[in-house]
Amino acid sequence: MGQICVVGAGHVGLVTGACFADLGNQVTCLDINSEKIERLQKGILPIYEPGLEELVRRNLQAGRLSFTTDYCQAVEPSDFVFIAVDTPSGTHGETEMRFIRSAAEMVGRYVGDGTIIVNKSTVPIGTGDLVAQIIQRVNGHEPFAVVSNPEFLREGSAVSDFMHPDRIVLGSSNREAANAVARLHSAFECPIIVTDLRTAEMIKYASNAFLATRISFINEIAAICDELGADIKVVARGMGLDKRIGPAYLDAGLGYGGSCFPKDVQALSHMAAAHGRRPQLLRAVMDINRDQRRLIVHRLRQLFGSLEGRQIGLLGLSFKPNTDDMREAASLEVTALLIQEGAKIRAYDPEAIEVARPLMRDVTMCSDPYQVAQGADALIIVTEWNEFKQLNLLKVKSLLNYPDLIDGRNIFEPQAMQDLGFVYYGIGRGQKPLAPIAEAVSESVHVKANMASKGPSTKARPPQIPPGGSLGEDRA
Ligand SMILES: NC(=O)c1ccc[n+]([C@@H]2O[C@H](COP(=O)([O-])OP(=O)(O)OC[C@H]3O[C@@H](n4cnc5c(N)ncnc54)[C@H](O)[C@@H]3O)[C@@H](O)[C@H]2O)c1
């Protein structure tokens, strides 16, 4: 057991602090955001993360977990200082280092000899050495032991991921320090890789870049599936059963988002370019991901022609289910593009509405999915919350102005949705995209005009994708 200080009480820092406290350590979480700390002291969490609130409250009550903004109080008595501050993207794709630098400066003022600095933030290769230099410069004592301990938890299952890791990675030039950090993790039954600082830092970037690559890969295959009439869900399953491939991160959809993959792929690409390399694969991964979000808007244009005045409903706003994190969420770009084209947006998310509200001022937030569907010309599933898999689809269809459903996460089956009377679009489900945009515009305007002349019975619009056929063929 040790005395631990965690600098940065965000998604990673809070989970790290609460979990280490639960394992019996004495933990102080420190943050520069005093409002956040005051609320945490009362057991009120700044984020939604399953199981975390209970963990924090339990360890607060047991006196193993405390929160402060006072560096001296938190750092001075600690055996280990974990740095878990944010490392966002700068304007050119580089990593913004000011939070790490200022955390290192402040730690340097109060850290005692023998304290081990553990870096959990995802940081450019070489940052471990930089942190050691900053601390030593400020402190003026002996060189400090810095250990890189990248974090691999996923938001939405962060507590479970922290408590049941696949591996622990520790990088340091000081073997004793790395071993001491390894002992902190002795409750976990998983391999521990002990290596040098730079290799540990690179393991984190390479892991995230590889996972992002899998997502962009499957999205590229999905686009080809749509052209050639194959179903990406079955393709991915068929691939994933191969032990060399495995099933994870092969879900076609609107692409990756969140606080990690976008910035980490970009940062790795930036690091490579800054050192004279051309990271072609990483660039393609980012391009495909960007295009994936625009696909939805393109499909809506093909359905309606102009989006001016169209009512579009969004289900799901957070970047993935089980979190209220809106960082780099697909919903942000989709919303911006739709609004730019004159659409009116109504949206619902089970957890992220309050976080999303200030980021999406022109969006009408609804209290449930049915309110979103009411009078909408099309519904888009942006985030695959379980709640949406259980919808009363007949009710949804009866509320929609037109039965258009674009499933950006492939949570439904095309045939079943068509049987229910939806004009359904998944991603890569073998539905050839519509005819070239110019033809599609005149055709769709024509369809809508005909329907408009029939008055309120427009809801009875026949499905535009015939069973076994494609929307493109239907309209050609
Ligand atoms: N979120 C994830 O799923 C995840 C997973 C693995 C790794 N990471 C990495 O972990 C790091 C932290 O990410 P996060 O999502 O927890 O960020 P976050 O934005 O949720 O939290 C960061 C916290 O650090 C605080 N902070 C900033 N500067 C500080 C300073 N000088 N002193 C004290 N506190 C300070 C902020 O106020 C904030 O509360 C990043 O490098 C990220 O890439 C994140």
The ligand as an SDF file (V2000), in Angstrom:
LIG
                    3D

 44 48  0  0  0  0  0  0  0  0999 V2000
  -10.2680    9.6410  -21.4540 N   0  0  0  0  0  0  0  0  0  0  0  0
   -9.7920    8.4510  -21.7930 C   0  0  0  0  0  0  0  0  0  0  0  0
  -10.5300    7.5370  -22.1280 O   0  0  0  0  0  0  0  0  0  0  0  0
   -8.3150    8.2040  -21.7520 C   0  0  0  0  0  0  0  0  0  0  0  0
   -7.8500    6.8810  -21.8340 C   0  0  0  0  0  0  0  0  0  0  0  0
   -6.4790    6.6600  -21.7900 C   0  0  0  0  0  0  0  0  0  0  0  0
   -5.6010    7.7270  -21.7050 C   0  0  0  0  0  0  0  0  0  0  0  0
   -6.0820    8.9970  -21.6540 N   0  0  0  0  0  0  0  0  0  0  0  0
   -5.1210   10.0950  -21.5350 C   0  0  0  0  0  0  0  0  0  0  0  0
   -5.1180   10.5130  -20.1820 O   0  0  0  0  0  0  0  0  0  0  0  0
   -4.9050   11.9320  -20.0950 C   0  0  0  0  0  0  0  0  0  0  0  0
   -6.0390   12.5680  -19.3310 C   0  0  0  0  0  0  0  0  0  0  0  0
   -7.2150   12.3970  -20.0790 O   0  0  0  0  0  0  0  0  0  0  0  0
   -8.6540   12.6560  -19.4560 P   0  0  0  0  0  0  0  0  0  0  0  0
   -9.6380   12.1680  -20.4390 O   0  0  0  0  0  0  0  0  0  0  0  0
   -8.6860   12.1520  -18.0590 O   0  0  0  0  0  0  0  0  0  0  0  0
   -8.6630   14.2560  -19.4060 O   0  0  0  0  0  0  0  0  0  0  0  0
   -9.7380   15.1730  -18.6810 P   0  0  0  0  0  0  0  0  0  0  0  0
   -9.8090   16.4140  -19.4760 O   0  0  0  0  0  0  0  0  0  0  0  0
  -10.9810   14.4050  -18.4170 O   0  0  0  0  0  0  0  0  0  0  0  0
   -9.0730   15.4870  -17.2660 O   0  0  0  0  0  0  0  0  0  0  0  0
   -7.8930   16.1970  -17.1250 C   0  0  0  0  0  0  0  0  0  0  0  0
   -7.9350   16.9280  -15.7960 C   0  0  0  0  0  0  0  0  0  0  0  0
   -6.6620   17.4870  -15.5640 O   0  0  0  0  0  0  0  0  0  0  0  0
   -6.8540   18.7480  -14.9310 C   0  0  0  0  0  0  0  0  0  0  0  0
   -5.6340   19.5450  -15.0600 N   0  0  0  0  0  0  0  0  0  0  0  0
   -5.1250   20.1550  -16.1650 C   0  0  0  0  0  0  0  0  0  0  0  0
   -3.9600   20.7500  -15.8670 N   0  0  0  0  0  0  0  0  0  0  0  0
   -3.7230   20.5120  -14.5650 C   0  0  0  0  0  0  0  0  0  0  0  0
   -2.6700   20.8540  -13.6720 C   0  0  0  0  0  0  0  0  0  0  0  0
   -1.6140   21.5490  -14.1000 N   0  0  0  0  0  0  0  0  0  0  0  0
   -2.7480   20.4570  -12.3930 N   0  0  0  0  0  0  0  0  0  0  0  0
   -3.8060   19.7360  -11.9540 C   0  0  0  0  0  0  0  0  0  0  0  0
   -4.8260   19.3710  -12.7420 N   0  0  0  0  0  0  0  0  0  0  0  0
   -4.7900   19.7520  -14.0390 C   0  0  0  0  0  0  0  0  0  0  0  0
   -8.0460   19.3280  -15.6350 C   0  0  0  0  0  0  0  0  0  0  0  0
   -8.6520   20.3600  -14.8720 O   0  0  0  0  0  0  0  0  0  0  0  0
   -8.9290   18.0870  -15.7720 C   0  0  0  0  0  0  0  0  0  0  0  0
   -9.8040   17.9360  -14.6770 O   0  0  0  0  0  0  0  0  0  0  0  0
   -4.7640   12.4130  -21.5290 C   0  0  0  0  0  0  0  0  0  0  0  0
   -3.4310   12.4520  -21.8830 O   0  0  0  0  0  0  0  0  0  0  0  0
   -5.4700   11.3330  -22.3270 C   0  0  0  0  0  0  0  0  0  0  0  0
   -4.9970   11.2380  -23.6470 O   0  0  0  0  0  0  0  0  0  0  0  0
   -7.4170    9.2600  -21.6640 C   0  0  0  0  0  0  0  0  0  0  0  0
  1  2  1  0
  2  3  2  0
  2  4  1  0
  4  5  1  0
  4 44  2  0
  5  6  2  0
  6  7  1  0
  7  8  2  0
  8  9  1  0
  8 44  1  0
  9 10  1  0
  9 42  1  0
 10 11  1  0
 11 12  1  0
 11 40  1  0
 12 13  1  0
 13 14  1  0
 14 15  2  0
 14 16  1  0
 14 17  1  0
 17 18  1  0
 18 19  2  0
 18 20  1  0
 18 21  1  0
 21 22  1  0
 22 23  1  0
 23 24  1  0
 23 38  1  0
 24 25  1  0
 25 26  1  0
 25 36  1  0
 26 27  1  0
 26 35  1  0
 27 28  2  0
 28 29  1  0
 29 30  1  0
 29 35  2  0
 30 31  1  0
 30 32  2  0
 32 33  1  0
 33 34  2  0
 34 35  1  0
 36 37  1  0
 36 38  1  0
 38 39  1  0
 40 41  1  0
 40 42  1  0
 42 43  1  0
M  CHG  2   8   1  16  -1
M  END
$$$$
